[in-house]
Amino acid sequence: MQAPKENIIHRLQIARGHLDKVLDMVRKDEYCIDVVHQSMAVQAALKKVDEVILENHLKTCVADSMKRGEADRATKEIMEILQKK
């Protein structure tokens, strides 16, 4: 299993590859539906990055905050992120 940072970097590189493909497809006037499919792959890759980052944050930063008695602050921070989605 990869360390969280390595996993995040790997997933961001995947997203960048998909985005590069979208740009190339648009430049070449490729079929719109194909471009949308590739764009959706970018979005899915970024969503997975967010999930990995949030999971790591919960396991580390939030757990530490709760041990220090700062559960309310940590909970508020997480709720703010979730409300943006």
WORARA-V993849 format. One line per field, one symbol per residue. phi: phi as a letter, one per 30 degrees, with the letter a starting at -180 (. if undefined). psi: psi as a letter, one per 30 degrees, with the letter a starting at -180 (. if undefined). A space follows every 10 residues. Layout:
phi = ???
psi = ???
This chain:
phi = .ddeddddde ddddddddde ddedddechd eeddddeddd ddddddddee dddddddddc ddedddddic dddddedddd ddddd
psi = klleeeeeee eeeeeeeeee eeeeeeeghl keeeeeeeee eeeeeeeeee eeeeeeeefd eeeeeeeggh eeeeeeeeee eeff.
